[in-house]
Amino acid sequence: MFDLAIVGAGIVGLAHALAAARRGKKVVVIDRDAQANGASIRNFGFVTVTGQGAGDCWQMARRARDVWAEIAPEAGIEILQRGLVMTGRLPESEAVIDAFLATEMGEGCTRITAAEAAEKVPCIRSDAVRAALYSPHDLRVESRTAIPKVAALLAGKYGVEFRRQTQTLNVAPPQIETTRGTIKAEVAIVCPGDDFTSLFPERIAAYNVTRCKLHMLRVRPASPVRFETAVMSDLGLGRYLGYAELPEAAPLKARLDAEMRAARENGVHLIVTQSADGTLIVGDSHHYATTPDPFAPTEVDDIMLEEFDRVLALPGRTIVERWIGTYASAPDRWRFTDKPADNIRIVIVTSGCGASTSFGIGEETIAELYG
Ligand SMILES: Cc1cc2nc3c(=O)[nH]c(=O)nc-3n(C[C@H](O)[C@H](O)[C@H](O)COP(=O)(O)OP(=O)(O)OC[C@H]3O[C@@H](n4cnc5c(N)ncnc54)[C@H](O)[C@@H]3O)c2cc1C
């Protein structure tokens, strides 16, 4: 008999497994796939603190960032970048940067010049920087290798058992019915990502969930260039809630809607992170649907690349990889924890910030369950 069964081996499930295992609980994680294949390995690996929505999202991100930093050395996960440079080309962006710096979320962040931004990311165009925000708070890991390494740490150091290629069919602790037989556990936490129909479909539907589809690219610069930090731009100031919800962001959003209509209509903003081999992960777009189509039209990639070229001078760059990902989305919340029974929780991050917040959420759920 396990103390805890977790359905889903994405970052949300793994974060809950870590929090429970650190308290000495005997944990099993069940996933239908042979290896991680969902949103958790398709993202930027950008553990973003600065720019998350004010309140508990920002707070969870701060805690989750600390947990990533704690476990990275023992899991063999390299922190590839630290910090963020947020470029502001428009005067309206400058006002948002200044307003953000005046909030508690601006603590430790600074306003920097184009020359200072170029010290961190040498290919930043000077005409893309009227003002820039530098944040030291953010981390970047390579998700496609980091997620398996977190799972390996859980198995190796904490004795967490993994049942892969195992679909969970019914959750009624102490009985967890799966395609490979019954697993016994006192408590169950369901972390199904954007699968809203396999388990507890009516309860999940009550949160008006939908899915968001994102385009992603991997770009190789023609010659080596080192990005000390991640890079975002004006479109991010108009979209990430930590900035976009500030009253000072209203003129920026109006200008972006008027002048960068295609980007805004396709939910495009610029995030650029760098991998160990020097290639850049570039994204992303946001299209919402109950069942997003699986297609990735090049027009959307071109909008992303237009903003990339507006901010970064990398002539001769080539695209070496393209993929799409999906994540859960809800109109009025960035995450929820549902309680079908005293010993069952459903935990879903309904926004594009699960890599940045899950370790905090996991600790919260485990503290609530076990005191
Ligand atoms: C392209 C992209 C970019 C992103 N960028 C960022 C970013 O910059 N920063 C950030 O913080 N976040 C980002 N995100 C969001 C983040 O990746 C997600 O919030 C997070 O990965 C969600 O984790 P999860 O564990 O809920 O989902 P998943 O990783 O999808 O995992 C869910 C798992 O549950 C399993 N499962 C579901 N139902 C069952 C069942 N019945 N039985 C067995 N197994 C089941 C699935 O097989 C899957 O492995 C991005 C996402 C995408 C797609």
The ligand as a MOL file (V3000), in Angstrom:
LIG
                    3D

  0  0  0     0  0            999 V3000
M  V30 BEGIN CTAB
M  V30 COUNTS 53 58 0 0 0
M  V30 BEGIN ATOM
M  V30 1 C 4.9590 25.4280 -25.7500 0
M  V30 2 C 4.7990 25.6930 -24.2760 0
M  V30 3 C 5.5100 26.7090 -23.6810 0
M  V30 4 C 5.3880 26.9470 -22.3050 0
M  V30 5 N 6.1700 27.8930 -21.7110 0
M  V30 6 C 6.1980 27.9720 -20.3580 0
M  V30 7 C 7.1050 28.8290 -19.6950 0
M  V30 8 O 7.8820 29.5730 -20.3080 0
M  V30 9 N 7.1060 28.8740 -18.3390 0
M  V30 10 C 6.2540 28.0890 -17.6290 0
M  V30 11 O 6.2730 28.1600 -16.4050 0
M  V30 12 N 5.3810 27.2660 -18.2250 0
M  V30 13 C 5.3280 27.1810 -19.5670 0
M  V30 14 N 4.4400 26.3670 -20.1800 0
M  V30 15 C 3.4010 25.7030 -19.3800 0
M  V30 16 C 3.8970 24.4690 -18.6690 0
M  V30 17 O 4.6760 23.6860 -19.5500 0
M  V30 18 C 2.6660 23.7060 -18.1680 0
M  V30 19 O 1.9140 24.5550 -17.3060 0
M  V30 20 C 3.0600 22.4500 -17.3840 0
M  V30 21 O 4.0100 21.7030 -18.0960 0
M  V30 22 C 1.8440 21.6010 -17.0850 0
M  V30 23 O 2.3290 20.4430 -16.4410 0
M  V30 24 P 1.3970 19.1910 -16.2070 0
M  V30 25 O 2.1660 18.2270 -15.3970 0
M  V30 26 O 0.0660 19.6280 -15.7030 0
M  V30 27 O 1.0790 18.6490 -17.6780 0
M  V30 28 P 1.8220 17.5770 -18.6360 0
M  V30 29 O 3.2690 17.8600 -18.7520 0
M  V30 30 O 1.0250 17.5740 -19.8930 0
M  V30 31 O 1.6670 16.2100 -17.8910 0
M  V30 32 C 0.4310 15.5670 -17.6670 0
M  V30 33 C 0.6970 14.0770 -17.6530 0
M  V30 34 O -0.4820 13.4050 -17.2040 0
M  V30 35 C -0.5580 12.1740 -17.8870 0
M  V30 36 N -1.9500 11.6990 -17.7980 0
M  V30 37 C -3.0810 12.4210 -17.9690 0
M  V30 38 N -4.1690 11.6680 -17.7350 0
M  V30 39 C -3.7080 10.4210 -17.3910 0
M  V30 40 C -4.3460 9.2000 -17.0330 0
M  V30 41 N -5.6820 9.0860 -16.9530 0
M  V30 42 N -3.5650 8.1270 -16.7460 0
M  V30 43 C -2.2140 8.2140 -16.8130 0
M  V30 44 N -1.5600 9.3580 -17.1540 0
M  V30 45 C -2.3090 10.4380 -17.4290 0
M  V30 46 C -0.0990 12.5160 -19.2960 0
M  V30 47 O 0.3540 11.3780 -19.9830 0
M  V30 48 C 1.0130 13.5180 -19.0280 0
M  V30 49 O 2.2920 12.9040 -18.9900 0
M  V30 50 C 4.5000 26.1430 -21.5500 0
M  V30 51 C 3.7770 25.1310 -22.1630 0
M  V30 52 C 3.9140 24.8950 -23.5080 0
M  V30 53 C 3.1340 23.7760 -24.1540 0
M  V30 END ATOM
M  V30 BEGIN BOND
M  V30 1 1 1 2
M  V30 2 1 2 3
M  V30 3 2 2 52
M  V30 4 2 3 4
M  V30 5 1 4 5
M  V30 6 1 4 50
M  V30 7 2 5 6
M  V30 8 1 6 7
M  V30 9 1 6 13
M  V30 10 2 7 8
M  V30 11 1 7 9
M  V30 12 1 9 10
M  V30 13 2 10 11
M  V30 14 1 10 12
M  V30 15 2 12 13
M  V30 16 1 13 14
M  V30 17 1 14 15
M  V30 18 1 14 50
M  V30 19 1 15 16
M  V30 20 1 16 17
M  V30 21 1 16 18
M  V30 22 1 18 19
M  V30 23 1 18 20
M  V30 24 1 20 21
M  V30 25 1 20 22
M  V30 26 1 22 23
M  V30 27 1 23 24
M  V30 28 2 24 25
M  V30 29 1 24 26
M  V30 30 1 24 27
M  V30 31 1 27 28
M  V30 32 2 28 29
M  V30 33 1 28 30
M  V30 34 1 28 31
M  V30 35 1 31 32
M  V30 36 1 32 33
M  V30 37 1 33 34
M  V30 38 1 33 48
M  V30 39 1 34 35
M  V30 40 1 35 36
M  V30 41 1 35 46
M  V30 42 1 36 37
M  V30 43 1 36 45
M  V30 44 2 37 38
M  V30 45 1 38 39
M  V30 46 1 39 40
M  V30 47 2 39 45
M  V30 48 1 40 41
M  V30 49 2 40 42
M  V30 50 1 42 43
M  V30 51 2 43 44
M  V30 52 1 44 45
M  V30 53 1 46 47
M  V30 54 1 46 48
M  V30 55 1 48 49
M  V30 56 2 50 51
M  V30 57 1 51 52
M  V30 58 1 52 53
M  V30 END BOND
M  V30 END CTAB
M  END
